[in-house]
Amino acid sequence: MTTPPALLLVGHGTRDDAGAEAFRSFVRDLAALRPEVPVAGGFIELSPPPLADAVAELTGRGVRNFAAVPLMLVSAGHAKGDIPAALAREELRHPGTSYAYGRPLGPHPALLSVLERRLDEALDGAGRAPEDRADTMVLLVGRGSTDPDANAEVYKAARLLWEGRGYAGVETAFVSLAAPDVPSGLERCRKLGARRVVVLPYFLFTGVLPDRVRMQAEGWAEAHPEIEVRCADVIGPTEELARLVWERYEEALKGDLRMNCDSCVYRVALPGFEDKVGMPQQPHHHPNDDGHHHHHHHGGHAHAH
């Protein structure tokens, strides 16, 4: 009986212990769903275990073929550059191994339905009534990136969340590296006439940035008592998320996968980002990784994580 290709889950990494543990726990949940498939997960930076350890664990179990799925909502520099470069490095470290690379999770309908549930919870279940939704504006807050394509993906998620669900509107903001920030996003909702706003973090797990979203929203709300501001929870390790990861696994192994390159700063000259075209992609240096590959990270945004 040949071992099926392993699922290698790739996380970004966080300085938040609870967030890192949520990822590790989710990897264990995924393994329990399909016991016949070897499963491991690792981070690009900031948290243990590094990706190299996850690969070493799987090769130690005799795995030669991998399907790597980035546990990320949008395809920014990490999914486009760091992860493929890191996988290429592991291929050199472990001769005879091969990697199929899956797509980021994206604004998949399954995740949109979880976001809708998080909104209902924030409205104490009242969001199910059409009149409550018609009075509610949503501020979807993404991580924010130096990559305009990644930021545009958050807008796409906001539009898909708005379609057909009856909210007064879904506005978009970012917690770092991109405008508008959370207070500016809330101010925009106010100017559009919102009386109630639910701030919805577009994040998979708890962490430093989702905490910052909540703090900024609460700070703005204190200064604007005339507007009801509620904060929703992150997506979290739901069944829908687990099923979507397995879908990306199958797709990586069988599908004709094409990353959206139409508006990729590394291929197309976008205004203000012309210097990135053709830039070589390098893996992040992970301090826990004994490989000691030194390089400069494209875009220089590592400091803002």
Secondary structure by P-SEA (a helix, b strand, c coil): ccccbbbbbbbcccccaaaaaaaaaaaaaaaaacccbbbbbbbcccccccaaaaaaaaaaaccccccccccccccccccccaaaaaaaaaaaacccbbbbbbccccccaaaaaaaaaaaaaaaccccccaaaaaabbbbbbccccccaaaaaaaaaaaaaaaccccccbbbbbbcccccccaaaaaaaaaaacccbbbbccccccccaaaaaaaaaaaaaaaacccbbbbbbbcccccaaaaaaaaaaaaaaacccccccccccccccccccccccccccccccccccccccccccccccccccc
